[in-house]
Amino acid sequence: MSFRVLRAGMLSTLQDLGRYDYQEFGINVAGTMDHIPLRLANILVGNMEGDGALEILPLPDPPWSLMPIH
């Protein structure tokens, strides 16, 4: 199964574990608020724990679809 974003919206963000090594340059750590669910989701789909993940709020007409892998 693959994941295809049809259109991006204001409620869609790409989240990761943050950027701790750049605070001296004035860049916020940012990243996901809940590290454990992000790590578990990545492990479940076979990604590395720190990989980014798409965070979306599915509205009545979601901007994504699931497609079979060819």
C-alpha positions in Angstrom: 0.0 0.0 0.0 1.3 3.5 -0.8 0.2 6.8 0.4 -0.5 9.7 -2.0 -1.2 13.3 -0.9 -3.7 14.8 -3.3 -3.5 18.4 -1.8 -1.9 19.8 1.2 -3.8 21.9 3.7 -3.1 24.1 6.7 -3.8 21.2 9.0 -1.1 19.0 7.4 2.4 19.0 8.8 5.5 16.9 8.5 6.8 16.1 12.1 10.0 14.5 13.3 11.8 14.2 16.6 13.1 17.8 16.4 16.5 19.5 15.8 18.3 19.7 19.1 21.7 20.5 17.6 20.7 23.8 16.1 19.5 25.8 19.2 22.8 27.8 19.3 21.8 29.2 15.9 18.4 30.3 17.1 16.4 27.4 15.6 13.7 25.9 17.8 13.8 22.3 18.6 10.2 21.9 17.4 9.3 18.3 16.4 6.3 16.2 17.5 4.8 16.7 20.9 4.6 12.9 21.5 7.8 11.1 20.7 6.7 7.7 21.7 3.7 7.4 19.2 5.9 8.7 16.4 8.6 6.2 17.2 6.1 3.3 17.4 4.4 4.2 14.2 7.7 4.3 12.4 8.7 0.9 13.8 5.4 -0.6 12.8 5.8 0.4 9.1 9.5 -0.5 9.0 11.0 3.0 9.1 13.8 4.2 11.3 12.5 5.5 14.7 13.5 9.1 14.0 12.0 9.4 10.4 9.5 12.1 9.8 5.8 11.4 9.6 2.9 13.2 8.0 0.5 14.6 10.6 -3.0 15.4 9.2 -6.4 16.2 10.5 -8.8 14.2 8.3 -11.8 16.3 7.5 -15.0 15.1 5.7 -13.0 15.2 2.4 -9.5 14.1 3.3 -6.6 15.3 1.1 -5.1 11.8 0.8 -5.8 8.4 -0.6 -4.4 4.9 -0.2 -3.3 3.2 -3.4 -2.1 -0.3 -4.2 1.6 -0.7 -5.0 2.3 -1.8 -8.5 
